[in-house]
Amino acid sequence: MLHLEDWKMVLARIGIFATLLLSFASSAMAKDFPVGFFGPLSGPAAAYGSESLAGAQLALEEINAGYLGSDKIKLIPADDTASPGVAAQAVQRMIDIDDVVAVVGGSTSAGTAAAIEVTKEAKVPQLSPLAVDSALTLANNPWFARIAQSSTTWAERTAEWLKKDKGAKSVYLLVRNDNFGIPLADAFEKKAKEIGLELKGKIAYEPTSREFRPTLATVASAKPDYIVLWGYYTEAGLMAKQMAEMQIKFPFYVGSAIGIDQYREIAGPSAEGTYGLLYYLAGSIETDAGKKFVQKWNERYHRTPTQYEGMGYDAMYVLADAMKRAAAKGGISKQTIRDEIFNTKAFQGATGPITILSNGDAQRPLPMAELVDGKVKLDTLLK
């Protein structure tokens, strides 16, 4: 017959065994969900992809520390070199070989457009941190959404800011001849006409162009109040530099290039005083989420995060939040992730509150900034 002390020992051992069994069962039920990421990680547009990936990776560290309970996300990155064909192939491999439950990307409109055809066919949710081409959401593709505003929003806000905040009466447009620059220019031109902002002229240049002096001479002869560029940071830097060499001193708007180190390196001192509308500017978001992100990034990297790092961080969190809500409602699948992405309302992101609209577009703040003494300074936060 067992004595009292013997029973206590038996019960203790049973308790330990039960705990171990539950722990094993919980571990066995935990899942690693493969998620793809694509963008340019090399080449002249590498800042877009590599920086947004860095932000996504920091978010992933936090997410895999318990945000999804015992479940984790396994990120599978791919370099699309800013080539639409490479982007489509990379995403197809992620779907066929890795069986990803979602894809974060792309970082350019052209690469994103190519990948959309693949994810739509496979019914895999795709969430872009940076692509702005308005055409991407016009088709109401139920498998695509983005946390960046559309090119229409960017262009309209810029036109209104020039007219109302800066008192501009006329502008001259320089436009990258692709599905990044053209939609922005078209939307800007439409809004400018609506609000009485005169368009002195518009020149579209090829993405491979590097010599802009003849074009800039034409622009200068028109004497606009502002020169507005819808293009990439490489062209923006070259134009700013060549304008300085030609003694052209009209105020220059360069879009999101203003927040990119490579733009300032290419342009040199001529970058001073240029304006741009950014995806995100560290320090402009006064929410708890905004402050915590900047603090953590500073602690980790000893510098403030870039606009693309912030967007990559928030894209990963919007996806993870959708997965968390899907799990709470019954289970994580490609379909439930997709559904919850589109149910995102006022998500408190590092870059500001984010709402995904029914067509996949996003609502969130946009910071207008100026380069002053070599630093990006907030001009106004457009909400």
C-alpha positions in Angstrom: 0.0 0.0 0.0 1.3 3.4 -0.9 1.8 5.9 1.8 0.8 9.6 1.6 4.3 10.7 0.7 4.4 8.0 -2.1 1.1 9.3 -3.5 2.5 12.9 -3.5 5.5 11.7 -5.5 3.3 9.8 -8.0 1.0 12.8 -8.5 4.0 15.1 -8.9 5.4 12.9 -11.6 2.0 12.7 -13.3 1.9 16.5 -13.3 5.3 16.8 -14.8 4.4 14.2 -17.5 1.1 16.0 -18.3 2.9 19.3 -18.6 5.5 17.8 -20.9 2.7 16.2 -22.9 0.9 19.5 -23.3 4.1 21.3 -24.2 4.8 18.7 -26.8 1.2 18.9 -28.2 1.4 22.7 -28.3 4.8 22.5 -30.1 3.4 20.0 -32.5 0.5 22.3 -33.3 2.7 25.3 -33.9 3.3 26.1 -37.6 5.8 28.0 -39.6 4.0 29.9 -42.3 6.1 30.6 -45.4 5.7 34.2 -46.7 7.4 35.5 -49.8 9.1 38.8 -50.2 10.3 40.3 -53.5 11.8 43.6 -54.6 15.1 45.0 -56.1 17.9 44.0 -53.8 20.6 44.9 -56.3 21.0 47.3 -59.2 20.1 51.0 -59.5 16.7 50.6 -57.7 18.1 48.5 -54.8 17.2 51.0 -52.1 13.5 50.3 -52.6 13.8 46.6 -52.1 16.7 46.2 -49.7 15.5 48.9 -47.3 11.9 47.6 -47.2 13.3 44.1 -46.6 15.3 45.4 -43.7 12.2 46.8 -42.1 10.2 43.6 -42.7 13.0 41.6 -41.1 12.9 43.7 -37.9 9.1 43.4 -37.8 9.5 39.6 -38.3 11.8 39.3 -35.2 9.1 40.9 -33.1 6.3 38.9 -34.7 8.1 35.6 -34.2 8.6 36.4 -30.5 5.0 35.7 -29.8 2.7 38.0 -31.8 1.1 34.9 -33.4 1.3 32.8 -30.3 3.4 29.7 -31.0 3.1 30.1 -34.8 5.8 31.8 -36.8 6.4 33.3 -40.2 9.3 32.1 -42.4 10.3 34.9 -44.8 11.5 33.9 -48.2 13.1 36.9 -50.0 13.9 37.2 -53.7 15.8 39.8 -55.7 13.8 40.9 -58.7 16.5 43.4 -59.9 13.6 45.8 -60.7 12.8 43.5 -63.7 9.1 42.6 -64.2 10.0 39.3 -65.8 12.3 38.3 -62.9 9.6 39.4 -60.4 7.0 37.2 -62.0 9.3 34.2 -62.1 10.4 34.7 -58.5 6.9 34.8 -57.2 5.9 31.8 -59.3 8.8 29.8 -57.6 7.6 30.9 -54.2 4.2 29.6 -54.9 5.2 26.3 -56.6 8.2 25.3 -54.5 7.7 27.1 -51.1 3.9 27.0 -51.0 3.8 30.5 -49.6 0.6 31.6 -47.9 1.1 35.2 -48.8 3.6 37.5 -50.7 4.9 40.9 -49.5 5.9 43.0 -52.6 6.8 44.5 -54.8 8.8 47.6 -54.3 8.3 48.9 -57.9 5.1 49.3 -59.8 6.3 47.4 -62.8 7.5 44.4 -60.8 4.3 44.5 -58.7 2.1 44.5 -61.8 3.9 41.4 -63.2 3.6 39.5 -60.0 -0.1 40.3 -59.6 -0.9 38.1 -62.5 0.8 35.2 -60.8 -0.7 35.7 -57.3 -4.2 36.3 -58.7 -4.1 33.0 -60.7 -2.8 31.1 -57.7 -5.2 32.8 -55.3 -2.3 33.9 -53.0 -2.7 37.3 -51.1 -0.2 39.9 -52.2 0.6 43.0 -50.1 2.8 45.7 -51.5 4.7 48.1 -49.3 5.7 50.6 -52.0 4.0 50.2 -55.4 1.9 53.3 -56.3 0.6 52.9 -59.9 -3.2 53.6 -59.7 -3.8 50.9 -62.3 -2.8 48.2 -59.8 -6.0 48.5 -57.9 -8.4 49.7 -60.7 -9.2 46.1 -61.6 -10.4 45.4 -58.0 -8.3 42.3 -57.8 -9.4 40.6 -54.6 -5.9 39.1 -54.0 -3.9 42.4 -54.1 -3.6 45.3 -51.6 -1.0 47.8 -50.7 -0.1 50.1 -47.8 1.2 52.8 -50.0 -1.3 55.4 -51.4 -2.0 55.3 -55.2 -0.2 57.5 -57.6 -3.4 59.5 -58.0 -3.3 60.4 -54.3 0.4 61.3 -54.4 -0.1 63.5 -57.5 -3.2 65.3 -56.3 -1.7 66.0 -52.8 1.4 67.4 -54.4 -0.5 69.7 -56.8 -2.7 71.0 -53.9 0.4 71.6 -51.7 2.2 73.5 -54.4 -0.9 75.7 -55.1 -2.1 76.3 -51.6 1.0 76.0 -49.4 3.6 77.3 -51.7 1.6 79.8 -53.7 2.9 78.3 -57.0 1.2 79.5 -60.2 3.0 77.4 -62.7 5.0 74.1 -63.0 6.9 72.1 -65.5 6.7 68.3 -65.4 9.6 65.9 -66.0 8.3 62.3 -66.2 9.9 58.9 -66.3 8.3 57.1 -69.2 7.0 54.0 -67.5 4.1 52.9 -65.3 5.6 54.7 -62.3 6.0 58.1 -63.9 3.1 58.3 -66.4 0.2 57.7 -64.0 1.6 60.2 -61.5 2.0 62.8 -64.2 -1.5 62.2 -65.6 -3.1 62.5 -62.2 -1.0 65.6 -61.4 -2.0 67.3 -64.7 -5.6 66.6 -64.2 -5.6 68.0 -60.6 -3.5 71.1 -61.7 -6.0 72.0 -64.3 -8.8 71.6 -61.8 -7.2 74.0 -59.2 -5.8 76.5 -61.7 -2.1 75.5 -61.5 -0.6 76.3 -64.9 1.3 73.6 -66.7 4.1 75.2 -68.6 5.2 72.0 -70.3 5.8 68.3 -69.9 8.7 66.1 -71.1 8.8 62.3 -70.7 12.3 60.8 -70.6 13.3 57.1 -71.0 14.3 55.3 -67.8 17.8 54.7 -69.1 18.5 58.4 -69.7 21.4 60.0 -67.8 22.1 63.2 -69.8 19.4 65.8 -69.1 21.0 69.1 -70.0 19.1 69.7 -73.2 15.9 68.9 -71.5 16.7 71.1 -68.5 17.5 74.0 -70.9 14.1 73.7 -72.4 12.5 73.7 -68.9 14.4 76.7 -67.8 13.3 78.7 -70.8 9.7 78.3 -69.8 10.4 79.9 -66.4 8.1 77.9 -64.2 7.6 78.6 -60.5 8.5 74.9 -59.7 10.0 72.0 -61.6 8.2 68.7 -60.7 9.8 65.4 -61.3 8.0 62.0 -61.3 10.9 59.6 -61.5 13.5 57.5 -59.6 16.2 58.8 -57.3 19.0 58.2 -59.8 17.5 60.5 -62.4 16.5 63.0 -59.7 20.1 63.2 -58.4 21.5 63.6 -61.9 19.0 66.3 -62.7 19.6 68.3 -59.6 23.4 68.1 -60.2 23.1 69.1 -63.8 20.7 72.0 -63.0 23.3 73.3 -60.6 26.0 73.1 -63.2 23.8 75.0 -65.6 22.9 77.6 -63.0 19.2 76.7 -63.1 17.7 77.8 -59.8 14.0 77.0 -59.9 12.6 75.2 -56.9 12.8 71.4 -57.6 10.3 68.8 -56.4 11.7 65.2 -56.6 9.1 63.1 -54.8 10.3 60.3 -52.5 13.9 60.7 -53.8 14.4 63.4 -51.2 14.5 60.7 -48.4 17.1 58.5 -50.2 20.8 58.7 -49.3 21.8 57.8 -52.9 19.9 60.8 -54.2 21.8 63.1 -52.0 25.1 61.4 -52.8 24.5 61.8 -56.6 23.2 65.4 -56.4 25.7 66.5 -53.9 25.2 70.1 -52.6 22.6 70.7 -55.3 20.2 68.5 -53.4 19.9 71.3 -50.8 16.5 73.0 -50.8 14.7 70.3 -52.9 11.2 69.2 -51.9 9.5 65.8 -51.9 6.6 63.8 -50.7 7.6 60.8 -48.7 6.1 57.4 -47.9 7.1 58.0 -44.3 9.4 60.4 -42.3 10.8 59.2 -39.0 9.6 61.4 -36.1 6.5 62.7 -38.0 4.2 60.1 -36.4 3.5 61.0 -32.8 1.7 57.8 -31.8 3.0 55.2 -29.4 3.6 52.8 -32.3 5.4 55.6 -34.3 7.7 56.5 -31.3 8.5 52.9 -30.3 9.5 52.0 -33.9 11.9 54.9 -34.2 13.3 54.2 -30.7 13.9 50.5 -31.4 15.5 51.2 -34.8 17.8 53.8 -33.2 18.8 51.3 -30.5 19.5 48.6 -33.1 21.2 50.6 -35.9 22.2 53.9 -34.3 20.3 55.9 -36.8 16.7 56.8 -37.8 14.8 54.5 -40.1 14.3 55.4 -43.8 10.9 55.7 -45.4 11.3 52.3 -47.1 12.4 50.6 -43.9 9.3 52.0 -42.2 7.0 50.8 -45.0 8.5 47.3 -45.0 8.1 47.1 -41.3 4.4 48.1 -41.5 3.7 45.8 -44.4 4.9 42.8 -42.5 2.9 43.8 -39.4 -0.3 44.4 -41.4 0.1 40.9 -42.8 0.8 39.4 -39.4 -2.2 41.2 -37.9 -4.4 39.8 -40.6 -3.0 36.3 -39.8 -3.6 36.9 -36.1 -7.2 37.8 -36.7 -7.7 34.9 -39.1 -6.4 32.5 -36.5 -8.8 33.9 -33.9 -11.7 33.4 -36.3 -11.0 29.8 -37.0 -7.7 29.3 -38.9 -5.0 30.7 -41.1 -5.2 30.1 -44.8 -4.6 32.0 -48.0 -8.3 32.9 -48.2 -8.6 34.0 -44.6 -5.4 36.0 -44.7 -6.7 37.7 -47.8 -10.1 38.4 -46.1 -8.5 39.9 -43.0 -6.0 42.1 -45.0 -9.1 43.7 -46.6 -10.6 44.1 -43.1 -7.7 46.2 -41.9 -9.1 49.4 -40.3 -7.0 52.1 -38.6 -4.1 49.6 -37.8 -1.7 51.5 -35.6 1.4 51.2 -37.7 4.8 52.8 -37.2 4.2 55.0 -40.3 0.8 56.0 -39.0 -2.8 54.6 -38.9 -3.4 52.3 -41.9 -6.8 51.4 -43.4 -7.1 49.1 -46.4 -10.0 50.1 -48.7 -12.3 47.8 -50.6 -10.3 48.1 -53.8 -7.0 47.3 -52.1 -5.8 51.0 -51.8 -4.7 52.4 -48.5 -5.4 55.5 -46.3 -2.5 56.8 -44.2 -0.6 60.0 -43.6 1.9 61.4 -46.1 4.8 63.7 -45.1 5.9 66.6 -47.3 9.5 67.5 -46.7 12.4 69.7 -47.6 16.2 69.2 -47.5 17.6 71.7 -45.1 21.3 71.8 -44.1 21.6 68.3 -45.6 18.7 66.9 -43.5 15.2 65.9 -44.4 12.8 68.3 -42.5 9.1 68.0 -42.3 7.2 70.7 -44.1 3.7 69.4 -43.4 2.0 66.1 -42.7 -0.8 65.5 -45.2 -3.5 63.4 -43.5 
